[in-house]
Amino acid sequence: AEYMGRRPAIERAETATMSGHLLKRQEKKDAWNSRFFILEDDVLMYFGKDKENKPSESLSVGGRTVGAVPDGLIEGKDVLFLEREGERTFYLACPDKATVQAWVAALVAH
């Protein structure tokens, strides 16, 4: 079997549950960075660019609370969150509310 980690993210995306460019909020500042996200089984991983083959980070979706951030809490952005007690919360901005709902539904299903 081919070792999954050697394939570029954009190729892995073809068979992933969900994939796409989202904005990830930095931990310390109110800054957002574009990252390429892939949901494979119950693992969410992100890459600096879609041509990279090694994720910047991978996280298990199981045991995390996932949802949409209520309108107006984060100015001008449609955002979802993933959180687990004792760990940092991830905030991911999507192009629109429909994309937020699609990602939330896919993440919750895992």
Biopython code that builds the backbone (N, CA, C, O; Angstrom):
import numpy as np
from Bio.PDB.StructureBuilder import StructureBuilder

atoms = [
    (1, "ALA", "N", (0.837, -1.205, 0.000)),
    (1, "ALA", "CA", (0.000, 0.000, 0.000)),
    (1, "ALA", "C", (0.866, 1.246, 0.000)),
    (1, "ALA", "O", (1.930, 1.291, 0.616)),
    (2, "GLU", "N", (0.387, 2.239, -0.697)),
    (2, "GLU", "CA", (1.128, 3.497, -0.778)),
    (2, "GLU", "C", (1.080, 4.210, 0.569)),
    (2, "GLU", "O", (0.044, 4.237, 1.232)),
    (3, "TYR", "N", (2.201, 4.782, 0.959)),
    (3, "TYR", "CA", (2.250, 5.536, 2.213)),
    (3, "TYR", "C", (1.539, 6.867, 2.009)),
    (3, "TYR", "O", (1.957, 7.689, 1.193)),
    (4, "MET", "N", (0.449, 7.070, 2.767)),
    (4, "MET", "CA", (-0.403, 8.241, 2.578)),
    (4, "MET", "C", (0.332, 9.565, 2.737)),
    (4, "MET", "O", (0.031, 10.537, 2.045)),
    (5, "GLY", "N", (1.291, 9.599, 3.646)),
    (5, "GLY", "CA", (1.953, 10.857, 3.964)),
    (5, "GLY", "C", (2.785, 11.433, 2.845)),
    (5, "GLY", "O", (3.174, 12.599, 2.909)),
    (6, "ARG", "N", (3.070, 10.653, 1.823)),
    (6, "ARG", "CA", (3.931, 11.139, 0.749)),
    (6, "ARG", "C", (3.166, 11.826, -0.380)),
    (6, "ARG", "O", (3.767, 12.410, -1.281)),
    (7, "ARG", "N", (1.863, 11.752, -0.326)),
    (7, "ARG", "CA", (1.068, 12.387, -1.381)),
    (7, "ARG", "C", (0.794, 13.848, -1.044)),
    (7, "ARG", "O", (0.533, 14.175, 0.114)),
    (8, "PRO", "N", (0.851, 14.733, -2.042)),
    (8, "PRO", "CA", (0.517, 16.141, -1.783)),
    (8, "PRO", "C", (-0.919, 16.265, -1.270)),
    (8, "PRO", "O", (-1.789, 15.466, -1.614)),
    (9, "ALA", "N", (-1.139, 17.270, -0.453)),
    (9, "ALA", "CA", (-2.457, 17.490, 0.153)),
    (9, "ALA", "C", (-3.560, 17.546, -0.898)),
    (9, "ALA", "O", (-4.633, 16.975, -0.706)),
    (10, "ILE", "N", (-3.300, 18.221, -1.989)),
    (10, "ILE", "CA", (-4.328, 18.395, -3.018)),
    (10, "ILE", "C", (-4.755, 17.047, -3.604)),
    (10, "ILE", "O", (-5.907, 16.889, -4.008)),
    (11, "GLU", "N", (-3.843, 16.080, -3.656)),
    (11, "GLU", "CA", (-4.199, 14.736, -4.138)),
    (11, "GLU", "C", (-4.980, 13.973, -3.068)),
    (11, "GLU", "O", (-5.958, 13.291, -3.377)),
    (12, "ARG", "N", (-4.554, 14.086, -1.835)),
    (12, "ARG", "CA", (-5.266, 13.418, -0.736)),
    (12, "ARG", "C", (-6.694, 13.936, -0.628)),
    (12, "ARG", "O", (-7.602, 13.202, -0.236)),
    (13, "ALA", "N", (-6.886, 15.200, -0.976)),
    (13, "ALA", "CA", (-8.207, 15.825, -0.879)),
    (13, "ALA", "C", (-9.229, 15.123, -1.757)),
    (13, "ALA", "O", (-10.422, 15.138, -1.454)),
    (14, "GLU", "N", (-8.771, 14.506, -2.845)),
    (14, "GLU", "CA", (-9.697, 13.863, -3.789)),
    (14, "GLU", "C", (-10.494, 12.740, -3.128)),
    (14, "GLU", "O", (-11.634, 12.484, -3.518)),
    (15, "THR", "N", (-9.915, 12.071, -2.139)),
    (15, "THR", "CA", (-10.608, 10.963, -1.487)),
    (15, "THR", "C", (-11.013, 11.295, -0.048)),
    (15, "THR", "O", (-11.529, 10.432, 0.663)),
    (16, "ALA", "N", (-10.786, 12.516, 0.376)),
    (16, "ALA", "CA", (-11.106, 12.924, 1.751)),
    (16, "ALA", "C", (-12.602, 13.182, 1.903)),
    (16, "ALA", "O", (-13.317, 13.402, 0.926)),
    (17, "THR", "N", (-13.056, 13.149, 3.165)),
    (17, "THR", "CA", (-14.455, 13.462, 3.468)),
    (17, "THR", "C", (-14.768, 14.914, 3.110)),
    (17, "THR", "O", (-15.797, 15.208, 2.502)),
    (18, "MET", "N", (-13.867, 15.812, 3.498)),
    (18, "MET", "CA", (-14.001, 17.249, 3.216)),
    (18, "MET", "C", (-12.605, 17.805, 3.013)),
    (18, "MET", "O", (-11.631, 17.287, 3.559)),
    (19, "SER", "N", (-12.518, 18.868, 2.219)),
    (19, "SER", "CA", (-11.234, 19.549, 2.070)),
    (19, "SER", "C", (-11.493, 20.959, 1.555)),
    (19, "SER", "O", (-12.553, 21.254, 1.003)),
    (20, "GLY", "N", (-10.506, 21.817, 1.748)),
    (20, "GLY", "CA", (-10.611, 23.172, 1.222)),
    (20, "GLY", "C", (-9.765, 24.162, 1.990)),
    (20, "GLY", "O", (-9.247, 23.872, 3.068)),
    (21, "HIS", "N", (-9.639, 25.347, 1.399)),
    (21, "HIS", "CA", (-8.894, 26.428, 2.041)),
    (21, "HIS", "C", (-9.801, 27.135, 3.040)),
    (21, "HIS", "O", (-10.900, 27.571, 2.696)),
    (22, "LEU", "N", (-9.332, 27.241, 4.275)),
    (22, "LEU", "CA", (-10.039, 27.973, 5.326)),
    (22, "LEU", "C", (-9.033, 28.890, 6.000)),
    (22, "LEU", "O", (-7.824, 28.706, 5.863)),
    (23, "LEU", "N", (-9.530, 29.866, 6.719)),
    (23, "LEU", "CA", (-8.652, 30.749, 7.497)),
    (23, "LEU", "C", (-8.605, 30.240, 8.930)),
    (23, "LEU", "O", (-9.645, 30.016, 9.551)),
    (24, "LYS", "N", (-7.403, 30.057, 9.451)),
    (24, "LYS", "CA", (-7.226, 29.595, 10.833)),
    (24, "LYS", "C", (-6.757, 30.766, 11.675)),
    (24, "LYS", "O", (-5.799, 31.453, 11.321)),
    (25, "ARG", "N", (-7.441, 30.991, 12.798)),
    (25, "ARG", "CA", (-7.042, 32.097, 13.668)),
    (25, "ARG", "C", (-5.795, 31.719, 14.447)),
    (25, "ARG", "O", (-5.701, 30.622, 14.997)),
    (26, "GLN", "N", (-4.838, 32.638, 14.488)),
    (26, "GLN", "CA", (-3.627, 32.415, 15.277)),
    (26, "GLN", "C", (-3.978, 32.405, 16.751)),
    (26, "GLN", "O", (-4.939, 33.040, 17.186)),
    (27, "GLU", "N", (-3.173, 31.665, 17.517)),
    (27, "GLU", "CA", (-3.436, 31.548, 18.957)),
    (27, "GLU", "C", (-3.349, 32.876, 19.689)),
    (27, "GLU", "O", (-4.238, 33.216, 20.470)),
    (28, "LYS", "N", (-2.286, 33.627, 19.441)),
    (28, "LYS", "CA", (-1.978, 34.787, 20.284)),
    (28, "LYS", "C", (-2.572, 36.102, 19.777)),
    (28, "LYS", "O", (-2.839, 37.011, 20.564)),
    (29, "LYS", "N", (-2.776, 36.199, 18.468)),
    (29, "LYS", "CA", (-3.202, 37.485, 17.911)),
    (29, "LYS", "C", (-4.520, 37.317, 17.167)),
    (29, "LYS", "O", (-4.957, 36.204, 16.876)),
    (30, "ASP", "N", (-5.133, 38.443, 16.872)),
    (30, "ASP", "CA", (-6.346, 38.390, 16.067)),
    (30, "ASP", "C", (-5.939, 38.425, 14.598)),
    (30, "ASP", "O", (-6.313, 39.334, 13.857)),
    (31, "ALA", "N", (-5.171, 37.426, 14.194)),
    (31, "ALA", "CA", (-4.709, 37.331, 12.811)),
    (31, "ALA", "C", (-5.179, 36.001, 12.249)),
    (31, "ALA", "O", (-5.311, 35.018, 12.978)),
    (32, "TRP", "N", (-5.427, 35.979, 10.963)),
    (32, "TRP", "CA", (-5.954, 34.793, 10.293)),
    (32, "TRP", "C", (-5.014, 34.390, 9.173)),
    (32, "TRP", "O", (-4.558, 35.233, 8.401)),
    (33, "ASN", "N", (-4.723, 33.097, 9.087)),
    (33, "ASN", "CA", (-3.840, 32.585, 8.042)),
    (33, "ASN", "C", (-4.577, 31.559, 7.199)),
    (33, "ASN", "O", (-5.277, 30.698, 7.732)),
    (34, "SER", "N", (-4.422, 31.648, 5.889)),
    (34, "SER", "CA", (-5.035, 30.680, 4.994)),
    (34, "SER", "C", (-4.286, 29.351, 5.086)),
    (34, "SER", "O", (-3.061, 29.305, 4.972)),
    (35, "ARG", "N", (-5.032, 28.287, 5.291)),
    (35, "ARG", "CA", (-4.458, 26.946, 5.368)),
    (35, "ARG", "C", (-5.349, 25.999, 4.563)),
    (35, "ARG", "O", (-6.542, 26.251, 4.396)),
    (36, "PHE", "N", (-4.765, 24.919, 4.072)),
    (36, "PHE", "CA", (-5.526, 23.924, 3.327)),
    (36, "PHE", "C", (-5.876, 22.794, 4.288)),
    (36, "PHE", "O", (-4.987, 22.143, 4.837)),
    (37, "PHE", "N", (-7.172, 22.561, 4.490)),
    (37, "PHE", "CA", (-7.649, 21.572, 5.460)),
    (37, "PHE", "C", (-8.173, 20.322, 4.772)),
    (37, "PHE", "O", (-8.791, 20.389, 3.709)),
    (38, "ILE", "N", (-7.914, 19.177, 5.403)),
    (38, "ILE", "CA", (-8.439, 17.897, 4.933)),
    (38, "ILE", "C", (-9.002, 17.153, 6.134)),
    (38, "ILE", "O", (-8.367, 17.070, 7.185)),
    (39, "LEU", "N", (-10.211, 16.610, 5.961)),
    (39, "LEU", "CA", (-10.800, 15.727, 6.962)),
    (39, "LEU", "C", (-10.762, 14.319, 6.378)),
    (39, "LEU", "O", (-11.443, 14.023, 5.397)),
    (40, "GLU", "N", (-9.953, 13.451, 6.996)),
    (40, "GLU", "CA", (-9.852, 12.047, 6.583)),
    (40, "GLU", "C", (-10.253, 11.204, 7.779)),
    (40, "GLU", "O", (-9.623, 11.270, 8.834)),
    (41, "ASP", "N", (-11.301, 10.413, 7.614)),
    (41, "ASP", "CA", (-11.840, 9.622, 8.719)),
    (41, "ASP", "C", (-12.139, 10.568, 9.885)),
    (41, "ASP", "O", (-12.956, 11.477, 9.735)),
    (42, "ASP", "N", (-11.495, 10.374, 11.045)),
    (42, "ASP", "CA", (-11.779, 11.291, 12.162)),
    (42, "ASP", "C", (-10.571, 12.174, 12.470)),
    (42, "ASP", "O", (-10.393, 12.622, 13.602)),
    (43, "VAL", "N", (-9.750, 12.419, 11.460)),
    (43, "VAL", "CA", (-8.567, 13.266, 11.651)),
    (43, "VAL", "C", (-8.680, 14.501, 10.766)),
    (43, "VAL", "O", (-8.851, 14.401, 9.551)),
    (44, "LEU", "N", (-8.581, 15.672, 11.403)),
    (44, "LEU", "CA", (-8.544, 16.942, 10.686)),
    (44, "LEU", "C", (-7.090, 17.376, 10.632)),
    (44, "LEU", "O", (-6.434, 17.488, 11.668)),
    (45, "MET", "N", (-6.585, 17.621, 9.428)),
    (45, "MET", "CA", (-5.200, 18.078, 9.299)),
    (45, "MET", "C", (-5.175, 19.326, 8.438)),
    (45, "MET", "O", (-6.060, 19.555, 7.614)),
    (46, "TYR", "N", (-4.137, 20.131, 8.650)),
    (46, "TYR", "CA", (-4.001, 21.304, 7.791)),
    (46, "TYR", "C", (-2.565, 21.464, 7.325)),
    (46, "TYR", "O", (-1.609, 21.020, 7.962)),
    (47, "PHE", "N", (-2.469, 22.117, 6.189)),
    (47, "PHE", "CA", (-1.209, 22.305, 5.487)),
    (47, "PHE", "C", (-1.043, 23.786, 5.179)),
    (47, "PHE", "O", (-2.025, 24.501, 4.981)),
    (48, "GLY", "N", (0.206, 24.242, 5.140)),
    (48, "GLY", "CA", (0.463, 25.639, 4.768)),
    (48, "GLY", "C", (0.019, 25.915, 3.343)),
    (48, "GLY", "O", (-0.538, 26.973, 3.049)),
    (49, "LYS", "N", (0.270, 24.949, 2.454)),
    (49, "LYS", "CA", (-0.129, 25.068, 1.048)),
    (49, "LYS", "C", (-0.666, 23.717, 0.583)),
    (49, "LYS", "O", (-0.316, 22.675, 1.138)),
    (50, "ASP", "N", (-1.512, 23.744, -0.431)),
    (50, "ASP", "CA", (-2.137, 22.489, -0.877)),
    (50, "ASP", "C", (-1.185, 21.545, -1.618)),
    (50, "ASP", "O", (-1.542, 20.401, -1.899)),
    (51, "LYS", "N", (0.031, 22.023, -1.935)),
    (51, "LYS", "CA", (1.011, 21.152, -2.607)),
    (51, "LYS", "C", (1.896, 20.411, -1.601)),
    (51, "LYS", "O", (2.621, 19.489, -1.975)),
    (52, "GLU", "N", (1.839, 20.807, -0.339)),
    (52, "GLU", "CA", (2.682, 20.176, 0.683)),
    (52, "GLU", "C", (2.198, 18.764, 0.977)),
    (52, "GLU", "O", (1.014, 18.465, 0.828)),
    (53, "ASN", "N", (3.128, 17.885, 1.401)),
    (53, "ASN", "CA", (2.701, 16.522, 1.724)),
    (53, "ASN", "C", (2.790, 16.207, 3.207)),
    (53, "ASN", "O", (2.401, 15.118, 3.629)),
    (54, "LYS", "N", (3.291, 17.135, 4.000)),
    (54, "LYS", "CA", (3.361, 16.914, 5.455)),
    (54, "LYS", "C", (2.480, 17.955, 6.143)),
    (54, "LYS", "O", (2.714, 19.156, 6.005)),
    (55, "PRO", "N", (1.460, 17.496, 6.886)),
    (55, "PRO", "CA", (0.589, 18.479, 7.540)),
    (55, "PRO", "C", (1.317, 19.276, 8.619)),
    (55, "PRO", "O", (2.214, 18.761, 9.286)),
    (56, "SER", "N", (0.919, 20.539, 8.781)),
    (56, "SER", "CA", (1.447, 21.369, 9.867)),
    (56, "SER", "C", (0.982, 20.819, 11.204)),
    (56, "SER", "O", (1.705, 20.873, 12.199)),
    (57, "GLU", "N", (-0.231, 20.290, 11.215)),
    (57, "GLU", "CA", (-0.795, 19.716, 12.444)),
    (57, "GLU", "C", (-1.937, 18.777, 12.066)),
    (57, "GLU", "O", (-2.638, 18.998, 11.078)),
    (58, "SER", "N", (-2.111, 17.741, 12.856)),
    (58, "SER", "CA", (-3.234, 16.814, 12.698)),
    (58, "SER", "C", (-3.915, 16.700, 14.043)),
    (58, "SER", "O", (-3.241, 16.616, 15.070)),
    (59, "LEU", "N", (-5.237, 16.694, 14.060)),
    (59, "LEU", "CA", (-5.924, 16.521, 15.324)),
    (59, "LEU", "C", (-7.105, 15.582, 15.181)),
    (59, "LEU", "O", (-7.840, 15.618, 14.194)),
    (60, "SER", "N", (-7.268, 14.743, 16.188)),
    (60, "SER", "CA", (-8.394, 13.833, 16.233)),
    (60, "SER", "C", (-9.657, 14.633, 16.512)),
    (60, "SER", "O", (-9.682, 15.493, 17.393)),
    (61, "VAL", "N", (-10.692, 14.341, 15.758)),
    (61, "VAL", "CA", (-11.951, 15.071, 15.913)),
    (61, "VAL", "C", (-12.770, 14.505, 17.072)),
    (61, "VAL", "O", (-13.561, 15.224, 17.683)),
    (62, "GLY", "N", (-12.581, 13.219, 17.375)),
    (62, "GLY", "CA", (-13.348, 12.572, 18.430)),
    (62, "GLY", "C", (-13.210, 13.272, 19.777)),
    (62, "GLY", "O", (-12.112, 13.664, 20.172)),
    (63, "GLY", "N", (-14.322, 13.423, 20.475)),
    (63, "GLY", "CA", (-14.289, 14.044, 21.798)),
    (63, "GLY", "C", (-14.222, 15.552, 21.788)),
    (63, "GLY", "O", (-14.113, 16.174, 22.844)),
    (64, "ARG", "N", (-14.284, 16.152, 20.609)),
    (64, "ARG", "CA", (-14.271, 17.620, 20.521)),
    (64, "ARG", "C", (-15.681, 18.142, 20.320)),
    (64, "ARG", "O", (-16.514, 17.498, 19.683)),
    (65, "THR", "N", (-15.935, 19.315, 20.873)),
    (65, "THR", "CA", (-17.183, 20.022, 20.602)),
    (65, "THR", "C", (-16.968, 20.839, 19.341)),
    (65, "THR", "O", (-15.967, 21.544, 19.209)),
    (66, "VAL", "N", (-17.912, 20.740, 18.415)),
    (66, "VAL", "CA", (-17.807, 21.430, 17.130)),
    (66, "VAL", "C", (-19.084, 22.219, 16.915)),
    (66, "VAL", "O", (-20.175, 21.740, 17.223)),
    (67, "GLY", "N", (-18.951, 23.430, 16.386)),
    (67, "GLY", "CA", (-20.150, 24.210, 16.094)),
    (67, "GLY", "C", (-19.818, 25.486, 15.359)),
    (67, "GLY", "O", (-18.654, 25.803, 15.113)),
    (68, "ALA", "N", (-20.867, 26.215, 15.011)),
    (68, "ALA", "CA", (-20.703, 27.511, 14.352)),
    (68, "ALA", "C", (-20.651, 28.598, 15.421)),
    (68, "ALA", "O", (-21.418, 28.568, 16.384)),
    (69, "VAL", "N", (-19.755, 29.544, 15.247)),
    (69, "VAL", "CA", (-19.687, 30.700, 16.148)),
    (69, "VAL", "C", (-20.884, 31.601, 15.813)),
    (69, "VAL", "O", (-21.101, 31.912, 14.642)),
    (70, "PRO", "N", (-21.663, 32.026, 16.817)),
    (70, "PRO", "CA", (-22.831, 32.883, 16.536)),
    (70, "PRO", "C", (-22.457, 34.146, 15.754)),
    (70, "PRO", "O", (-21.389, 34.727, 15.942)),
    (71, "ASP", "N", (-23.368, 34.544, 14.877)),
    (71, "ASP", "CA", (-23.158, 35.744, 14.053)),
    (71, "ASP", "C", (-22.762, 36.941, 14.910)),
    (71, "ASP", "O", (-23.304, 37.145, 15.996)),
    (72, "GLY", "N", (-21.828, 37.716, 14.422)),
    (72, "GLY", "CA", (-21.464, 38.968, 15.067)),
    (72, "GLY", "C", (-20.374, 38.852, 16.115)),
    (72, "GLY", "O", (-19.790, 39.866, 16.497)),
    (73, "LEU", "N", (-20.083, 37.655, 16.590)),
    (73, "LEU", "CA", (-19.045, 37.521, 17.623)),
    (73, "LEU", "C", (-17.655, 37.727, 17.049)),
    (73, "LEU", "O", (-16.774, 38.260, 17.724)),
    (74, "ILE", "N", (-17.455, 37.309, 15.805)),
    (74, "ILE", "CA", (-16.178, 37.535, 15.130)),
    (74, "ILE", "C", (-16.484, 38.370, 13.904)),
    (74, "ILE", "O", (-17.075, 37.890, 12.937)),
    (75, "GLU", "N", (-16.078, 39.613, 13.956)),
    (75, "GLU", "CA", (-16.441, 40.627, 12.968)),
    (75, "GLU", "C", (-16.210, 40.185, 11.519)),
    (75, "GLU", "O", (-15.096, 39.844, 11.120)),
    (76, "GLY", "N", (-17.303, 40.204, 10.747)),
    (76, "GLY", "CA", (-17.189, 40.024, 9.308)),
    (76, "GLY", "C", (-16.778, 38.642, 8.829)),
    (76, "GLY", "O", (-16.395, 38.488, 7.670)),
    (77, "LYS", "N", (-16.848, 37.627, 9.695)),
    (77, "LYS", "CA", (-16.436, 36.294, 9.277)),
    (77, "LYS", "C", (-17.472, 35.246, 9.686)),
    (77, "LYS", "O", (-18.142, 35.368, 10.712)),
    (78, "ASP", "N", (-17.579, 34.215, 8.847)),
    (78, "ASP", "CA", (-18.397, 33.043, 9.164)),
    (78, "ASP", "C", (-17.442, 31.981, 9.675)),
    (78, "ASP", "O", (-16.596, 31.491, 8.927)),
    (79, "VAL", "N", (-17.573, 31.619, 10.956)),
    (79, "VAL", "CA", (-16.543, 30.842, 11.646)),
    (79, "VAL", "C", (-17.118, 29.609, 12.329)),
    (79, "VAL", "O", (-18.235, 29.629, 12.845)),
    (80, "LEU", "N", (-16.329, 28.529, 12.324)),
    (80, "LEU", "CA", (-16.666, 27.355, 13.127)),
    (80, "LEU", "C", (-15.574, 27.169, 14.173)),
    (80, "LEU", "O", (-14.475, 27.707, 14.043)),
    (81, "PHE", "N", (-15.891, 26.403, 15.207)),
    (81, "PHE", "CA", (-14.900, 26.151, 16.251)),
    (81, "PHE", "C", (-14.835, 24.666, 16.557)),
    (81, "PHE", "O", (-15.807, 23.930, 16.388)),
    (82, "LEU", "N", (-13.654, 24.245, 17.016)),
    (82, "LEU", "CA", (-13.448, 22.897, 17.553)),
    (82, "LEU", "C", (-12.780, 23.093, 18.895)),
    (82, "LEU", "O", (-11.762, 23.779, 18.989)),
    (83, "GLU", "N", (-13.347, 22.494, 19.947)),
    (83, "GLU", "CA", (-12.731, 22.648, 21.257)),
    (83, "GLU", "C", (-12.789, 21.351, 22.039)),
    (83, "GLU", "O", (-13.672, 20.516, 21.842)),
    (84, "ARG", "N", (-11.820, 21.206, 22.932)),
    (84, "ARG", "CA", (-11.770, 20.073, 23.860)),
    (84, "ARG", "C", (-11.191, 20.623, 25.151)),
    (84, "ARG", "O", (-10.222, 21.382, 25.130)),
    (85, "GLU", "N", (-11.780, 20.246, 26.267)),
    (85, "GLU", "CA", (-11.341, 20.752, 27.566)),
    (85, "GLU", "C", (-9.844, 20.514, 27.761)),
    (85, "GLU", "O", (-9.337, 19.420, 27.515)),
    (86, "GLY", "N", (-9.150, 21.559, 28.209)),
    (86, "GLY", "CA", (-7.728, 21.451, 28.487)),
    (86, "GLY", "C", (-6.843, 21.678, 27.277)),
    (86, "GLY", "O", (-5.618, 21.643, 27.394)),
    (87, "GLU", "N", (-7.444, 21.912, 26.106)),
    (87, "GLU", "CA", (-6.674, 22.161, 24.890)),
    (87, "GLU", "C", (-7.112, 23.476, 24.276)),
    (87, "GLU", "O", (-8.165, 24.015, 24.619)),
    (88, "ARG", "N", (-6.297, 23.986, 23.367)),
    (88, "ARG", "CA", (-6.685, 25.245, 22.731)),
    (88, "ARG", "C", (-7.855, 25.024, 21.799)),
    (88, "ARG", "O", (-8.040, 23.930, 21.265)),
    (89, "THR", "N", (-8.644, 26.065, 21.605)),
    (89, "THR", "CA", (-9.786, 26.019, 20.703)),
    (89, "THR", "C", (-9.338, 26.475, 19.326)),
    (89, "THR", "O", (-8.621, 27.467, 19.196)),
    (90, "PHE", "N", (-9.759, 25.757, 18.307)),
    (90, "PHE", "CA", (-9.467, 26.139, 16.926)),
    (90, "PHE", "C", (-10.646, 26.914, 16.370)),
    (90, "PHE", "O", (-11.795, 26.498, 16.511)),
    (91, "TYR", "N", (-10.356, 28.054, 15.732)),
    (91, "TYR", "CA", (-11.361, 28.852, 15.045)),
    (91, "TYR", "C", (-11.001, 28.878, 13.572)),
    (91, "TYR", "O", (-9.898, 29.276, 13.196)),
    (92, "LEU", "N", (-11.950, 28.447, 12.734)),
    (92, "LEU", "CA", (-11.718, 28.370, 11.299)),
    (92, "LEU", "C", (-12.780, 29.179, 10.564)),
    (92, "LEU", "O", (-13.975, 28.913, 10.696)),
    (93, "ALA", "N", (-12.337, 30.170, 9.787)),
    (93, "ALA", "CA", (-13.259, 31.008, 9.032)),
    (93, "ALA", "C", (-13.470, 30.412, 7.643)),
    (93, "ALA", "O", (-12.524, 29.994, 6.975)),
    (94, "CYS", "N", (-14.725, 30.384, 7.231)),
    (94, "CYS", "CA", (-15.128, 29.822, 5.938)),
    (94, "CYS", "C", (-15.601, 30.950, 5.017)),
    (94, "CYS", "O", (-15.875, 32.058, 5.479)),
    (95, "PRO", "N", (-15.696, 30.667, 3.718)),
    (95, "PRO", "CA", (-16.137, 31.714, 2.786)),
    (95, "PRO", "C", (-17.577, 32.178, 3.018)),
    (95, "PRO", "O", (-17.918, 33.320, 2.711)),
    (96, "ASP", "N", (-18.424, 31.290, 3.563)),
    (96, "ASP", "CA", (-19.833, 31.641, 3.762)),
    (96, "ASP", "C", (-20.463, 30.691, 4.789)),
    (96, "ASP", "O", (-19.844, 29.714, 5.211)),
    (97, "LYS", "N", (-21.704, 30.998, 5.180)),
    (97, "LYS", "CA", (-22.385, 30.189, 6.198)),
    (97, "LYS", "C", (-22.638, 28.753, 5.736)),
    (97, "LYS", "O", (-22.580, 27.824, 6.541)),
    (98, "ALA", "N", (-22.918, 28.567, 4.444)),
    (98, "ALA", "CA", (-23.180, 27.217, 3.934)),
    (98, "ALA", "C", (-21.940, 26.339, 4.102)),
    (98, "ALA", "O", (-22.048, 25.154, 4.418)),
    (99, "THR", "N", (-20.771, 26.925, 3.891)),
    (99, "THR", "CA", (-19.516, 26.171, 4.052)),
    (99, "THR", "C", (-19.282, 25.841, 5.520)),
    (99, "THR", "O", (-18.822, 24.745, 5.840)),
    (100, "VAL", "N", (-19.593, 26.775, 6.415)),
    (100, "VAL", "CA", (-19.497, 26.505, 7.856)),
    (100, "VAL", "C", (-20.368, 25.292, 8.192)),
    (100, "VAL", "O", (-19.912, 24.362, 8.858)),
    (101, "GLN", "N", (-21.616, 25.306, 7.731)),
    (101, "GLN", "CA", (-22.549, 24.220, 8.056)),
    (101, "GLN", "C", (-22.075, 22.876, 7.494)),
    (101, "GLN", "O", (-22.224, 21.842, 8.144)),
    (102, "ALA", "N", (-21.504, 22.896, 6.288)),
    (102, "ALA", "CA", (-21.023, 21.656, 5.666)),
    (102, "ALA", "C", (-19.862, 21.065, 6.473)),
    (102, "ALA", "O", (-19.817, 19.860, 6.719)),
    (103, "TRP", "N", (-18.918, 21.936, 6.885)),
    (103, "TRP", "CA", (-17.777, 21.460, 7.694)),
    (103, "TRP", "C", (-18.252, 20.968, 9.064)),
    (103, "TRP", "O", (-17.805, 19.921, 9.531)),
    (104, "VAL", "N", (-19.148, 21.709, 9.705)),
    (104, "VAL", "CA", (-19.655, 21.301, 11.021)),
    (104, "VAL", "C", (-20.329, 19.939, 10.900)),
    (104, "VAL", "O", (-20.088, 19.063, 11.730)),
    (105, "ALA", "N", (-21.164, 19.745, 9.892)),
    (105, "ALA", "CA", (-21.876, 18.482, 9.712)),
    (105, "ALA", "C", (-20.880, 17.324, 9.512)),
    (105, "ALA", "O", (-21.051, 16.249, 10.085)),
    (106, "ALA", "N", (-19.854, 17.552, 8.705)),
    (106, "ALA", "CA", (-18.860, 16.497, 8.436)),
    (106, "ALA", "C", (-18.060, 16.182, 9.692)),
    (106, "ALA", "O", (-17.781, 15.016, 9.972)),
    (107, "LEU", "N", (-17.687, 17.211, 10.451)),
    (107, "LEU", "CA", (-16.891, 17.014, 11.673)),
    (107, "LEU", "C", (-17.721, 16.325, 12.752)),
    (107, "LEU", "O", (-17.218, 15.445, 13.451)),
    (108, "VAL", "N", (-18.974, 16.712, 12.893)),
    (108, "VAL", "CA", (-19.839, 16.118, 13.918)),
    (108, "VAL", "C", (-20.098, 14.633, 13.603)),
    (108, "VAL", "O", (-20.239, 13.816, 14.512)),
    (109, "ALA", "N", (-20.157, 14.303, 12.329)),
    (109, "ALA", "CA", (-20.425, 12.921, 11.911)),
    (109, "ALA", "C", (-19.308, 11.973, 12.338)),
    (109, "ALA", "O", (-19.495, 10.756, 12.363)),
    (110, "HIS", "N", (-18.146, 12.533, 12.674)),
    (110, "HIS", "CA", (-17.012, 11.720, 13.107)),
    (110, "HIS", "C", (-16.879, 11.778, 14.610)),
    (110, "HIS", "O", (-15.980, 11.156, 15.175)),
]
sb = StructureBuilder()
sb.init_structure("model")
sb.init_model(0)
sb.init_chain("A")
sb.init_seg("    ")
for serial, (resi, resn, name, xyz) in enumerate(atoms, 1):
    if name == "N":
        sb.init_residue(resn, " ", resi, " ")
    sb.init_atom(name, np.array(xyz, "f"), 0.0, 1.0, " ", f" {name:<3s}", serial, name[0])
structure = sb.get_structure()
